[in-house]
Amino acid sequence: RDDLTGFVQNAPGGLPIDETLALAGVTTTLQLNERYGAAYAWRVTQGASLGIASHYHELLVRRVDEFAEYAATGWFFDAGFSWQLDDGWQFGLTAKNALWLAETGLPDRLQAFNLFDRRPERWKALRVGVAYQSSPTLRMLVDAETRTEGPGLTVGFDWHPESWLWVYQSGWMQSDGPLLRGFGIGVGYAHEPFTLQLGYLRFIREAPLTHRLGNEDVLRVNSVDLTPFATDQLHLTLTSDIGVRRQQTARIESVQMLADVFPAAGQAYAYRPLGLATVRNMTDQPIDALVSFYVRSVMDDPTETRPYRLAPGEVRQIPLFALFNGRLQKVRAEHLREAQVDVRSEPTPSGERADRFQTRLLIHGRNDWDGDPLTLSFFVTPRDPEILRFTRRVLSENRPTLDSTAQPLRNVQAARLLFDALGSQLTYVGDPALSPDRVQYPAETLDLHGGDCDDFSVAYAALLNSIGISAAFIEVRDPETKLGHLYLMFDTGLAPDQAAAVSLNEKRTVARVGPSGQPTVWLPVETTQATRGFETAWSTGALNFYRDTQIRRGHLLGWLRVIDVD
């Protein structure tokens, strides 16, 4: 076989290869085809899928002297797994040609040409792929396989500028021969129920199609996907949904997102509308419309609304809610995500959806804040283990002081001890204005040993709440200075007629009704004075609050608000 020579050309049908070999004066032609293929995939969860694919391969051997054709046929089977992770990452693993079932074989005298039975292990390979959704319209892909003569390393992207249009491109490389072995580019168009795809594959060969063939050349042919003899290809694919089409009962006319998502307030979106879906009844009968909202990776399952009754032809706005999972708290920086809105109507068979709408949702980082003190309380985490350890340590170290304090003043004494302990290890970083910015969680403030007025107020509120003392933020948006500021006050638990037990100066205390529903005495504390001690912070806070409320009437004019930390 060392004298094997011949002519190689592409066979009709695109993927097949055709080798014409001369051996001992007899011309022999090999043709490798993939005649049929079938596949099935099963979505295990919202982010994980399993699949199996089969390929029917046919090897034809023709000898001119015998005027005969011999065939070796069989099925190759692939098994794969796909897993969607957080933040747009997707991983795939495929065992290529994991199983081979032969149907027919070649005669013994032609076994030298049997690409299947001669070295079947060379057809097997493990293929690993990674995809990253860098934006709602662009996805980057890369995969590699263990088979040296296969596609090797492939890189590419697919771009969806519109829901009905997409463009894709890829290039593949191998370790032997030229670095770039080929590339492909294509475009797709969808118009329900049809999908049209046009693709072009360009192969870069090492040698012309006419060349000397040795034994190893034949053995290198172990993939119909990519061979040394493949030629350029143009693919045109038309797909149509020919299933039974039911009458559409409900249609989503539009979706309006009312707000961005801030991870700190993640639980609030379960009862606070995140958006509105405009739904139309498409039938001549009343229906109950249920709308669901879903964002992959940060939600375990779609969150569905209650049924809304729609008269025939009626159009109605239905609020969208979202029950996020713990992965939302791991989002570090803001990014756009695809959100899926579905509508179904009752009664429908098996809860089948009537329509689907894709929209985009901006998710901020876990420390981002929208500047509204009403949402600042979401950063207060009194049950955080670091906060609990801090308060327990401080109170334990000062147990004699607390024990010697009269029972009605225990809250004030505990608040004083926690404030001084907090201030002893923090450095204040000035914040020029109350505005949308980054807020640290209390444990982060303790770990970083510093922060601005927002961070100090949040941390101190968490310390107080962890031992059962209620707190409230004081928001100031001074119309004269155009600056914003935030500090807090806490509940002493004393009745208003006991205020003298804390201070004989009535300007240093505030009587108000808090979460308890009863009027009690509260002490304003300027958290930016934390490094100067509790007495200074209390005096400064009380003076500022008295001036802004009793003299300047800020609470009546709307530029001063007191917000309870729930």
N, C-alpha and C positions, 0 to 999 in steps of 0.2 A: 504493500500500500504506500510505500514511500515514493513511488513513481506516480502517484495520483495527480492528475492535472485536469483542468476543466474550465468551463465557462459558467458564470453565475449571473442570473438575471431575476428580476422580480416576477413573481407569478401573478396572474390575474386575481383580483380580490383584495389587494391592498396589503394586509398583514402577512400573508403567506410568503415564504421564500422558496426559490427554485434553484437547485444546484444540478448542473449537468456535468457528470464525471466520466472520464475515459479510463477504463481499467482493463488491461490486457486486450486492447483493441475493441472493447465493448463499451458502448455509451450507456451510462446509467444516470437517470434523473431522480433527484430527491425533491419532494415538495411537502412542506410542513404547513398545515392549515389549522385554524381554530374555527370549527364549523358552527358550534352552538355555545351558548352560555346561559346560566340561570343563577339568580341570587335571591336571598331572603334575609331581611334584617328585622330585629326585634328590639324595640326601645324598652329597656329594663326600667329605667327611671327617666326623669326629665333630662338628666345629663349623661346617661350611660346607655350604650347600645351594643348588641351582639349581632354578628352576621356570619353567613356562610355563602360561598360562591362556588360554582362548578363550571368547568370549561371542557368542552369536548374537542380533543386534539386528534388530528389525522395526519399520519405520515405515509405518503405515497412513494413507492419505488418502482420506476419503470426501466426495463432493460430492452433496448432496441432489438437485440438478437432474438429475444423470445416473444416479441410483440405481446408482452403481458404486463400487467400492473399488479403490484402487491401492496397491501395496506397494513399498517399497524395503527390501531385506534384505542382510545381509552379516555377516561375522565380524570381530570385533575381537580382537587378540591382545596379551597382556601378557607381559613377561619380568621375572623377579625373581631376587634374590640375597639370601641371609641368612647372617650371619656371627656366630658366638658367640665373644665375647672373654672375657678374664679377669674374675673377680670379679663374675659375674652380668650383664655387659653384653652386649647383642645388638643388631646393626645390620641393617637391611634396606633394599634399594633396588629399586624397581619402575619399569619403563617402561610406563606405562599407555597402552593403545591404540597400541602402537608400530607395528602393522601392521593395515591394513584391506583386506579382500578382499570386493568387492561381488559379490552374486549377481544381484539384479534392481534396476532403477531406476524412477524416475517419468517420466511423459511430460514433454516440454519445457514445456508450458503450466503444469505444476505444480511446476516446479523452484524456485519461490519458497518452497515449503514443504519442500524436501528438506534436512533437517538434516544428512544425511551428506555429500552431494556439494557442498553450498554452501560450507561452511567446515570441511573435514575436519581441518585442522591444529589447530582449537580443541578437538578431542577428545583430542589427545595431551597427556601430562603426565608429569612425573617425580615420583615419590613416595619420600620418605625417612623411615624410621622408626627409633626408638631405644627399646629396652626395658631396664629395670634390675630385676634380681631382688634387691629390698631385703631379703628374708628367704626362707626355704624355702617359705613359703606365699603371699607377696605379690609381684606384679610390677607395676611402673609402666611405662606406655607413652605415647609421643608420636610423632606423625608429621605431615608437612606435604607438600603437593604444589604444583607450579608453576602449575596451572590455577586461575585466579582464581575461576571459577564453580563449581569442584568443592568437595569437602569442606573444602579449606583446611587449617587446623591442627586436629588431633584429639588430645585427651589422654584418658587413661583408666587403668584398672587391672583386673587380674583376681586374685582371691583364692581360694586352694585350702585351706580349713580342713581338708578331708579328701581322701583320694585319689579318693573317689567323688563329691565335691561341689565345685562352684566357682561363684563369683559374679563378674560382670564389669560394668563401667560405663564409659561414654565420653561425651564431649561434643565437638562440632566447631564451629569458628568460621570466619568469612570476613571479608575486609577490607572488603567493601562490605555495606551494610545493617546489621542488628543484629549485635552481636559474637557472641552465641551463636545459632547457626542450628538447633541440635537436640541431643538427647542420647539415649542408649540405656542400658538396663539389662537384665540377663538373669541367669538361673540355669541351671546344668547339673547333671545327675545321671547317673552311670554305674553300670551293673550288667551285667557281662559276660554276653552279647555286645552289650548295648544301651546306647545313649547318648541321653538326652533333653535337649533344650535349649528353653527358653522365653525369648523376648526381646521387648522393647517399644521402639519407636522413636517419639520425639516430635519433630515438626518445628515450628519457630517461624517463621511467615511474616510478611513485611512488610505484605502487603495481603490483603484477602479474596479468595476464589476468583473472584468476579465483578469484573472490572475491564477497563479498556481495554487492548488489546494493540497494541503498535507493532512495527515490524520488528525492533528490538533485543530485544524480549521473546522472539520466536521464536528468534533466534540464541543467546540465553542458554541455551537447552535443549541442553546438550551432555554431559549425564551422567545415566544412569539411576539412579546411586547417590544423587544429591541434586539436585533441581530446584526452581525457585521454586514449583512447583505440587504438590509431594509432600505427601501427607497421612500422618497417624499410622498406624503399622503394628504388628501383633502377629504374631510368628513362632513357630511350634511345629515343631521338627525332631526326628525320631526316626531314629536311625542304628542299623543292625544289622550285625554281622559274619556274613556268610552263607557264608564260606569253609569248606573242609573242616576239621573239627576232629579232631585226633588225640588219642589217649589221653594224658593227662598222665603222664609217666614219673617225674618227681621234683618235689617241692614244698618250698619254703622255709617252714618253720614259723615261724621268728623269726630275728632278727639281733641280736646283742649286741656293741656296740662296747666294746673293752677299754681304750682310751686315746684321748686327744685327739692331734692331730697338731701336732708342733713342727717348724717348717721346718728348724731346725739339724740335727735328727736324721732328715731326710727319707730318706736312703739306708738307714737301719736298718729301715724298714718293709718293705723288700723281703725280709727274712729274719726279722723279728720280727712275730708276729701282731698285727694291728691290731684284729681282731674275730673273732667266731665266728658261723657260719651253721648253724642247725639244719635239716638236710635229711632228708626222708622219701622212701623208695622207694615209689612209688605203684603198682608193678606186682607181678605174681606171679612175676617172674623177677629174678635178680641183675642189677644195673646198676653201671656205673662213673660216679660223679658227679663233675663238675668245676665248681667255683664260681669266678666271676670278680668282681672288685671294681673300681669305676670312679667317679672324681670328675671332672666336666668341668673343663676348663681347666688343672688342675694335674696331669693325667695325659694322656699322648698316646693310650694304648690301655688297655683293661681288663687287669688282672693276673689270670691264671688259675692255680688250684692244680693240683697233680697229681691224677690220678684216685683216688678213694676207692671201694673196693668196698662196696656195700650189698646185703645180703640182702633178699629180698622183705619189704616192710613195715618194714624197719629204719629207725630214726631215729638220725642221727649228727651230731655237731658237727664242722664243717670250718673250719679256721682261714683267715682272710682276710689277704692280703698286698697291698701296694701299691707299685708302682714309679712314683714321682713324677718329674715333669720339672723343669726349671730354673725354671719360673714359680712354684713353691712358695716359692722364696727371695725372691720379690718381694712376698709377702704382708706388709703393714705392720701390720695390726691384726687381732685375732681376729674371726672371724665364722663363722656356721653355713653349711654347704654341704650340698646334696643328694648323697647317695651311692647308687649303683646296684649292687645285688647280683644276679647272674644265676646260674642253675644249668642245666647241660645234662648229658645222660647219653649214654653210648656203649653200643651203637651207636645213632646217630640220623642222619637224613638231613641233609646239609649243615651239621652242627653246630648245628642249630636248638635254641634255648633251651627248657627245659621250664617255667621259672618265673622271675619277677622280683620283687624286693623293694626298696622304697625306704626308706632310713633317713637320719638326719642325722648329720653329722660336724662337730665343732668344730675349726677350724683356727686356731692361734694365730699371732701376728705373728712375723716372722723373728728378733727379738731376745728373744722370750719363752723362759723357762727353767722347768722343773718343779721345780727345787731339788735334784735328785738329781745328786751329783758324777759318777756313772757316765755321765750324758749330757752333762756339761759339756765333755768332750773333743771333742764335735761342733763346738764353737765355736772350737777350736784349728785355725787354718788356716795351716800353715807354708809352703804353696806360694802363698799370696797374693802378688801382685807387689809390693805395698807392704811386706810383711814381708821379702821377699827383698832389696828395694832397701835397706831399713834395715840389715839385718845385713851386707850386702856393703859398704855405706858405712862402718859402724863398724869392721869388721875391716880394711878397706883403710886407713883413717886411722891405725890402730894397728898396722900391719904390723911396724914395728921392735920393738915390745914383744912381739908374738907370736913373732917370729923369735928373740928372745933368751931365750925361755922354754923350759925343758927339755921335751922331747917328752911325757913322761908327764903333765905339768901343763898341757898346751895347752888341754884342755877347761875346766879351772878358770879359766884366764886369759881365755879367750874368753867364758865365762859372766859373769865379773866385768866385762869391758868392756861387754858388752851390757846388763847390769843397770844400770851407772852411766849409760850413754847413755840408757836408757829412763827412769830416775828423774830425769834432768836436765830433762826436758821434760814431766813429768806432775805433776798435782795430785791427791792422794788425797781422795776423798769417802767419808766413813764409812758403813758398812753395819751397822746395829744387830743384824742376825741373818741367819743363813744360811736363806733362805726362797725360795719361788718368786718370781722377779722378772725384771728385764730385764738381759740380759748383752750387752755390746758385743763385736763381733768385733774381733780385734786391730788391724786397719786402722782401725776406728772409734776405738779408744782412742788410737792415734797421732794421728789427725786431730783429736780432741776435746781432747787433752792432759790427760786425766784419767779417773777412774773409781773404783770401789770395789774391795774385795779380790778379788772374782770376776774383774773386768775385768783387774786387774793380773796375777793368776795366769795367766789365759788368754793375755794378751799375751806374758808372759815365757816361758810354755811354747811358744808358737808361734815365738818368736825362737830358743829353744834347739833345738827340733825342726828348724828350717830349716837348721841347720848340723850335724845329725846327733847331737845330744845328747839322750838320753832324759830325760823328766821325769815326775813323779808328783804328783798333788794330795794334800794332807793335809786331810782333813775332820775338824773338831772340833765336836762337839755337847755342850758342857760341861753335865753334869747339875746343877752347883752354880749356875752363873750363868744357865742356861737360854738361853744365847746360842750361836749358831753362828758358825764362822769357817772360812776356807779360805786356805791358803798352799801352798807346794810344795817339793819337793826335786828335785835333778837328779843324774845319774850322772856321776861324774868319770872313769869308765873304769879306775880303779886297782883292783888286787886288794886285799882286806882287809889283807894283810900290808904294803901300801905306804901305809897311812893316815897314818903319821907324816910322809910327804912333804908332806901338806897341812896337818896340825896335830898337834902333840904332845899336845894335849888330846883324848882319845878321846871326850869328851862332845860334841864338835863335829862328829863324823862318825857316819854310820849305815852299817852293813854289811847289805846286803839283796840278794835275787835279783830282778833286773828283767827286762825283755823279752828281754834277751840270753840268759837262762837260766843265767848264771854269777853268783856272788856278787861284788859290787863295792862301792866306797865311794860313798856318796851324801851330799850336803850339803843340809840343810834351810835354806830362805831365806824370811824373813818379808817378803812382797811389799809389805805396807803401809808398810815402812820404806824404800821405794825412793828417796825424796828424801834420805835420810841416807847413802846409799852402800851398797856391797856388804858391807863388813866389818860394819857395824851390823846389816844385814838378816840376814846369816849367823849372827852371834852371837845375835840375838833368836830366830831360827828354831830354832837348835840347842838353846838353853835351853828353849824351849817344848816342843819335841819330847821332850827328855830328861825333863823334869818330867812330861809327860802320859803317857809310856810307862813309864819306869823307876821312877817314884815313884808315880804315880796309876793305872798299869796301864789306861789308857784303851783301848788296843788289845785287851786281853783282855776288858774289860767291854762293848765294842761301841760306845763313843761316840767313838772315834778310828779312822779308816780311812785307808789309803794306797791310792790308785787310780792305776794306771799310765795315762799318756796314750798311747793307741795311735796 
